[in-house]
Structure formats: C-alpha cells, structure tokens
Amino acid sequence: MLTSKNVHRLELDGREIILIGTAHVSRKSVDEVKEVINAEQPDTVCVELCQARYQSMIDTETWKNTDIVKIIREGKALLLLAKLALSSYQKKLARKFGINPGEEMMQGINSAKETGAELCLADRDIQITMLRLWRKIGFWGKIKLFFHFMLGLLLNEDLTEEELEKMKGQDMLSAALEELSKAFPQLKAIVIDERDIFLAQKIKEAPGDKVVAVLGAGHIPGIKKELGSNHDLDELNRVAPPSKMTKVIGWGVPVLIITIIASTFSVDRATGIEQMISWVLWNGSLGVLGALLAFAHPLAILTAFVVSPISSLSPLLAAGWFAGLTEAMVRKPSVVDFENLSEDMHTLKGFWTNKVTHILLVVVFANLGSTIGTIIGGADVISRFLSTFFGS
C-alpha cells in the first residue's frame, strides 16, 4: 500500500475512496498518479475534468471548430472572452511552473485505460460554472470583469513568490478561478465551493468498491467535508434564467423613450425632432467610438452607427452583434488564427491582432459604446421632454 501525504484514504459505505491531491510544480504529481492507480487497480478513476475540458485535452484541434458567428448571434461574445481570459491565465501559470496544463489529469486518464478502470469525469461543466457566474455579476460586473482582464494583459505582471507557493497546492482551473474571485468576492461560492460539492457527489456516485480520484490538492479539504452528505447535482447544474426585473427594465426603457419622444412630438414637433436626432447621434457616435477603439473595419464601424440607435430600443438586439458579424464577414478568421490563439492571448497586442479575439473585442466595445450612448441620449431626451412640458 502506497503512503503519501498527498494520498487520502477514506471508507464510505463499505467502499474505499482514495483521493490523490496533485500539485503542478513538479513531475512528482504525475508520477504519483500513475503509481497509485497501478498499485490500487481501482474499479473507477475520477478526474477533475468536465466533458468540455476533457475533449479539449484529447482534441487539440477543437478551437478550429469554433463557430464565431454562432457565438455572436447567441450573445455569448463577452462570455467567450471571459473563458479565453481564464484559459490564458491557466497557460500563464503553466509556463511559470514549466508544465503542461492538466498533465496529471491526462496521466489519470491514461492509467485508467491501462488498468481497465472506468473513467469518470467528475467536475461540473465549465460552461455551467461560467454561466452561473455570469448571471450573478450583472451587466456592469461583466464590464468590470472585461476591463480587469484587459488591465492584466496591459500590465502583464509577474506572480510573486508568495503567490507561486500558494498555487503549488491548486489545480490550474481553481487557481485561475480563485484569482477571479478576488476581484468578485461574492463569486467564491460559485467558482470554488460549489465545485467541491459537485466533485464530492460525483465521486460518491462513481461505480465500484474502490475509487481513485485525481484532484487539485486545494479541493481535498472541501471534498472530504462534503463526502458525508448527499447533494442534488441537478440543482448545481441549474442555470437561472434572467430575472423578471431584468426583463421589465429591458423592455421598459425602450418603451419609455419612445413614449417620451412621441409625447413631445405631439406638442412640439421641433423639439421632438431634436430628441430623435439627439438619440441617433449619441447612440450612433458612441457605438462608432467603441468600434474605433477596437480598430474595427470601416464597414463594421458604419454598421455600429446605423444599428446602435435601433438596437438600443430592443433588448433582443445589440449593436455589437451586428458590428461583430460584419467584422467576421470582412475579416474572417483563418485556421492560423485559431492555431495561434493560445499564444496570442498572452499579450495585449496579440489579443488585438488575432482575428478571433479581435472580432470579440469589436462586439464588446461597440456594445459598450452603444450602452453609454443610450444612457446619455436617454437623459437628453428626458431633459428636453421636461423642458417642453414643465419648463418656464
């Protein structure tokens, strides 16, 4: 029987659960995973991966199949940027530690095959984790997240020795998510604690009398605590729809603006026309400014101007989507752009020049500009309305 401070043996309902806490700074963790699985010959090997992360590890060409147009149409451009930021941070840590991300998980997969053990992907889908996080932070939180990441690219600061030491006991994903939770403390429950619960339940439900689980060492305390309880995986996998208040505001603001302009127009035609011009100019010009900041193609910039005043009157549309789709059509990403994506994400220049991330930036900046234009244009429309009806 192998003994190590990284190997935790538990008895649970007559079954043996063996947790291997991995660290990413040496070859030792990879070797230890192999040794434990070969020695124990478990019925099941659980690895801290979801299907999407597992697929990306065994299929390095997965990025080439990304449908950037579909992502924009579904309104997931900013979400994809956040996932890319997470991936970039993981690779940054990997370069610091001189290892490949997920190498010990890959060893767990290979050892499971070699010993004939059943493989269990025990982590929650990263997409669900990100979507639950997404619902929590709101619009301005998303903007804060984006600029937090862009600032990190701009500064490109090195990790301190203290930070590196702390990360030695964490898996790459948890280290990246924990870094994210520092900027958004309220998210720790979603990005860290919930995953401990999910992993514990999946390990409990794994088939066989002997189960080995390969986990980042930072998860071990939480998982050991939760193994004695039963948890509802469906609840942990549930992504709440947008709140009713969000829908009310989304439709209420456009209806209010249209009603105010129509009311003003019925009393003072000249002022009503001024309101319409103000709305178009503020929305269009700031949508254009956003597209310009992203160095969008002239056609994408023109699209931002034309669409911004219209899309701002519907929660189902966004100027950035149309600007991004135009950018994607005139500057279509090539296979090379997807191949270079992992490296280009590490620098501000690379992020702006790679056609994949550049399109996403056009979407985000055009949307941001249009949103600010809506706020300023809406305030001006209301001001002119008040002056017309209540002015001296």
C-alpha positions in Angstrom: 0.0 0.0 0.0 1.5 3.3 -1.1 1.6 6.0 1.6 2.0 9.7 0.9 0.8 13.0 2.4 -0.9 13.6 -0.9 -2.9 10.4 -0.8 -6.1 10.3 1.4 -7.8 7.0 2.1 -11.5 7.1 3.2 -14.1 4.4 3.9 -17.6 5.3 2.7 -20.5 2.8 3.0 -18.2 -0.1 2.7 -16.3 1.3 -0.3 -12.8 2.6 -0.4 -12.3 6.1 -1.7 -8.7 7.2 -2.5 -8.2 10.9 -3.1 -4.9 12.0 -4.7 -4.1 15.7 -4.2 -2.0 16.9 -7.0 0.4 19.8 -7.2 1.5 21.3 -10.5 5.1 22.4 -9.9 6.9 19.1 -10.3 6.9 15.9 -12.1 6.2 14.1 -8.8 2.4 14.5 -9.0 2.2 12.9 -12.5 4.3 10.0 -11.3 2.3 9.6 -8.1 -1.0 9.4 -10.0 0.5 6.6 -12.1 1.9 4.8 -9.2 -1.2 4.9 -7.1 -3.6 3.8 -9.9 -1.2 0.9 -10.9 -0.8 -0.2 -7.3 -4.5 0.1 -6.3 -6.1 -1.3 -9.5 -9.4 0.6 -8.8 -12.8 0.0 -10.3 -13.1 3.6 -11.3 -10.8 6.6 -11.7 -12.3 10.0 -11.3 -10.5 13.0 -12.8 -11.2 16.7 -12.1 -12.4 17.4 -15.6 -15.7 18.0 -17.3 -16.6 16.7 -20.8 -15.6 20.0 -22.5 -12.2 20.2 -20.8 -11.6 16.5 -21.4 -12.5 17.0 -25.1 -10.1 20.0 -25.4 -7.3 17.9 -23.9 -7.7 14.9 -26.2 -8.6 17.0 -29.2 -6.1 19.9 -29.6 -7.9 20.9 -32.8 -11.1 21.8 -31.0 -10.6 25.6 -31.4 -10.6 25.2 -35.1 -14.2 24.1 -35.0 -15.4 27.2 -33.1 -18.3 28.9 -34.9 -17.6 32.6 -34.1 -20.7 33.8 -35.9 -22.9 31.4 -33.8 -21.3 32.7 -30.6 -22.1 36.3 -31.6 -25.7 35.6 -32.6 -26.3 33.9 -29.3 -24.9 36.9 -27.4 -22.0 35.0 -25.9 -19.1 37.1 -27.1 -18.3 38.5 -23.7 -18.7 35.1 -22.1 -16.2 33.6 -24.6 -13.8 36.4 -23.8 -14.0 35.6 -20.1 -13.4 31.9 -20.9 -10.4 32.8 -23.0 -9.1 35.0 -20.2 -9.4 32.0 -17.9 -7.6 29.8 -20.3 -4.9 32.5 -20.8 -4.3 32.7 -17.0 -4.0 28.9 -16.8 -1.4 28.8 -19.5 0.4 31.7 -17.8 0.7 29.6 -14.6 1.7 26.5 -16.7 4.6 28.5 -18.2 5.7 29.7 -14.7 5.7 26.1 -13.4 7.2 24.6 -16.6 4.5 22.1 -17.1 1.6 21.4 -19.5 -1.8 22.3 -18.0 -3.7 19.2 -16.9 -0.7 16.8 -17.3 -1.6 14.9 -14.1 -5.2 14.6 -15.2 -4.0 13.2 -18.5 -2.0 10.6 -16.6 -5.1 9.7 -14.7 -7.0 9.1 -18.0 -4.1 7.0 -19.4 -3.7 5.0 -16.3 -7.4 4.3 -16.2 -7.2 2.9 -19.7 -4.1 0.8 -18.9 -5.7 -0.8 -15.8 -9.1 -1.3 -17.3 -10.8 1.0 -14.8 -13.9 3.0 -15.7 -13.2 6.7 -16.2 -15.4 9.3 -14.5 -15.3 12.9 -15.5 -16.2 14.4 -12.1 -16.1 18.2 -12.5 -19.0 20.4 -13.3 -19.2 21.6 -16.9 -17.1 24.8 -17.1 -19.8 26.3 -19.3 -22.3 25.9 -16.4 -19.9 27.3 -13.9 -19.3 30.3 -16.1 -23.0 30.8 -16.8 -23.9 30.7 -13.1 -21.2 33.2 -12.5 -22.5 35.3 -15.4 -26.0 35.5 -14.0 -24.6 36.7 -10.7 -22.4 39.7 -11.7 -24.9 41.7 -13.8 -24.1 44.0 -16.8 -21.6 46.3 -15.0 -20.0 43.4 -13.3 -19.3 41.9 -16.8 -17.8 45.2 -17.9 -15.6 45.2 -14.8 -14.6 41.7 -15.5 -13.6 42.5 -19.0 -11.5 45.6 -18.0 -10.0 43.7 -15.1 -8.7 41.2 -17.6 -7.5 43.8 -20.1 -5.6 45.6 -17.4 -4.0 42.3 -16.5 -2.9 42.0 -20.1 -1.6 45.5 -20.2 0.4 45.2 -17.0 1.5 41.6 -17.7 2.7 41.5 -14.1 4.7 38.5 -12.8 3.5 36.4 -10.0 5.2 36.9 -6.6 7.0 34.1 -4.8 4.2 34.0 -2.2 1.6 33.7 -4.9 3.5 30.9 -6.6 3.9 29.0 -3.4 0.2 29.2 -2.7 -0.6 27.9 -6.1 1.5 24.8 -5.7 -1.4 23.1 -4.0 -4.0 24.0 -6.5 -5.2 22.8 -9.9 -4.8 25.3 -12.7 -8.6 25.9 -13.1 -9.0 26.5 -9.3 -6.1 28.9 -9.2 -7.5 30.9 -12.1 -11.0 30.9 -10.7 -9.7 31.9 -7.2 -7.8 34.8 -8.8 -11.1 35.8 -10.4 -12.9 35.6 -7.1 -10.5 38.2 -5.6 -12.0 40.8 -7.9 -15.5 39.5 -7.3 -15.6 38.1 -3.6 -19.2 37.2 -3.9 -18.4 34.6 -6.5 -16.3 32.3 -4.4 -19.4 30.1 -3.6 -20.0 29.6 -7.3 -16.5 29.1 -8.7 -14.9 27.2 -5.8 -17.3 25.9 -3.1 -19.9 24.6 -5.5 -17.3 22.6 -7.4 -16.1 21.0 -4.2 -19.7 19.8 -3.6 -20.2 18.7 -7.2 -16.9 16.7 -7.2 -17.7 15.1 -3.9 -21.1 13.9 -5.1 -19.7 12.6 -8.4 -17.0 10.6 -6.5 -19.7 9.2 -4.2 -21.8 8.1 -7.2 -18.9 6.6 -9.1 -19.3 2.8 -9.6 -17.2 0.1 -7.9 -15.9 -0.8 -4.5 -12.6 1.1 -5.0 -12.5 4.6 -6.5 -9.4 6.7 -7.0 -10.0 10.4 -7.6 -7.3 12.7 -9.1 -7.8 16.2 -7.8 -6.1 19.5 -7.3 -4.8 19.5 -3.7 -6.8 22.6 -2.9 -10.0 20.7 -3.3 -9.2 17.9 -0.9 -10.4 19.6 2.4 -13.7 20.7 0.8 -14.4 17.3 -0.8 -13.6 15.4 2.4 -16.0 17.6 4.2 -18.8 17.1 1.7 -18.5 13.3 1.1 -20.6 12.6 4.1 -23.6 14.5 2.7 -25.9 14.0 -0.2 -26.2 16.8 -2.8 -28.5 17.5 -5.7 -26.4 17.6 -8.9 -29.4 18.9 -10.9 -29.6 21.9 -8.7 -25.9 22.6 -9.0 -26.2 22.3 -12.8 -29.2 24.6 -13.0 -28.6 28.0 -14.7 -31.3 30.5 -13.6 -33.0 32.5 -16.4 -32.7 36.3 -16.3 -34.8 37.8 -13.6 -38.2 39.3 -14.2 -36.8 42.7 -13.2 -34.2 42.5 -15.9 -36.9 41.8 -18.5 -39.0 44.7 -17.2 -36.1 47.1 -17.4 -35.0 45.7 -20.7 -38.4 46.4 -22.3 -39.4 49.3 -20.1 -36.6 51.7 -21.0 -37.2 51.5 -24.8 -41.0 51.9 -24.3 -40.3 54.9 -22.0 -38.0 56.6 -24.6 -40.4 56.0 -27.5 -43.4 57.3 -25.4 -41.5 60.4 -24.3 -40.4 61.3 -27.9 -44.0 60.6 -29.2 -45.5 62.8 -26.5 -43.0 65.6 -27.1 -43.6 65.4 -30.9 -47.4 65.7 -30.4 -46.9 69.0 -28.5 -43.7 70.5 -30.0 -42.7 69.0 -33.4 -39.4 70.8 -33.5 -38.3 69.6 -30.0 -39.5 66.0 -30.9 -37.2 66.1 -34.0 -34.4 67.4 -31.8 -34.9 64.4 -29.4 -34.8 61.9 -32.3 -31.6 63.5 -33.7 -30.0 63.5 -30.2 -30.9 59.8 -29.7 -29.4 58.8 -33.1 -26.3 60.9 -32.7 -25.5 59.9 -29.1 -26.1 56.2 -29.8 -24.5 56.1 -33.2 -21.4 58.2 -32.4 -20.6 56.3 -29.2 -21.2 53.0 -30.9 -18.8 54.2 -33.5 -16.3 55.2 -30.8 -16.4 51.7 -29.3 -15.8 50.1 -32.7 -12.9 52.6 -33.4 -11.3 51.7 -30.1 -11.4 48.0 -31.2 -9.9 49.0 -34.6 -12.9 47.6 -36.4 -13.1 47.5 -40.2 -14.8 50.6 -41.7 -17.8 48.6 -42.7 -18.2 47.4 -39.1 -17.8 51.0 -37.8 -20.6 52.1 -40.2 -22.8 49.2 -39.1 -22.3 50.3 -35.4 -23.5 53.8 -36.3 -26.6 52.6 -38.2 -27.7 49.9 -35.8 -26.9 51.4 -32.4 -30.0 53.8 -32.3 -32.3 51.0 -33.4 -30.8 48.1 -31.3 -30.9 50.4 -28.1 -34.7 50.3 -28.4 -34.9 46.5 -28.2 -33.5 44.2 -25.5 -33.3 41.4 -28.2 -30.7 43.3 -30.3 -27.3 44.7 -29.7 -25.2 46.9 -31.9 -22.0 44.9 -31.1 -23.6 41.8 -32.5 -24.1 43.4 -35.9 -20.7 45.1 -35.9 -19.1 41.9 -34.9 -20.9 39.9 -37.6 -19.8 42.5 -40.2 -16.2 42.2 -38.9 -16.3 38.4 -39.1 -17.5 38.6 -42.7 -14.9 41.0 -44.0 -12.0 39.7 -41.8 -12.9 36.1 -41.5 -10.6 34.2 -39.1 -8.3 31.6 -40.7 -7.1 28.3 -39.3 -3.9 30.0 -38.4 -5.7 32.5 -36.1 -7.2 29.6 -34.2 -3.8 27.8 -34.1 -2.2 30.9 -32.7 -5.0 31.8 -30.3 -3.4 30.2 -27.2 -0.2 32.2 -27.6 -1.8 35.5 -28.8 -4.0 35.7 -25.7 -1.0 36.3 -23.5 -0.3 39.9 -24.8 -2.4 42.9 -25.4 -1.0 43.2 -29.0 -1.8 39.6 -29.7 -5.3 39.9 -28.3 -6.0 42.8 -30.7 -4.3 41.3 -33.8 -5.7 37.8 -33.7 -8.8 37.9 -35.8 -10.8 35.6 -33.4 -10.3 37.8 -30.3 -10.4 41.0 -32.4 -13.9 40.2 -33.5 -15.0 39.6 -29.9 -13.4 43.0 -29.0 -15.4 44.7 -31.7 -18.6 43.2 -30.3 -17.8 44.2 -26.7 -16.6 47.7 -27.4 -19.4 48.5 -29.8 -21.9 47.3 -27.3 -20.3 49.2 -24.5 -20.3 52.4 -26.6 -23.9 51.9 -27.6 -24.9 51.4 -24.0 -23.2 54.6 -22.8 -24.9 56.3 -25.8 -28.3 55.0 -24.6 -27.7 56.4 -21.1 -26.6 59.9 -22.3 -29.1 60.0 -25.2 -31.9 58.9 -23.0 -31.0 61.5 -20.4 -31.0 64.2 -23.1 -34.4 63.0 -24.4 -35.9 63.1 -20.9 -34.4 66.6 -20.3 -35.9 68.0 -23.5 -39.3 66.4 -22.5 -39.3 68.0 -19.1 -38.3 71.4 -20.6 -41.2 71.2 -23.0 -43.9 70.2 -20.6 -42.7 71.8 -17.3 -40.2 74.4 -18.4 -41.0 78.1 -17.9 
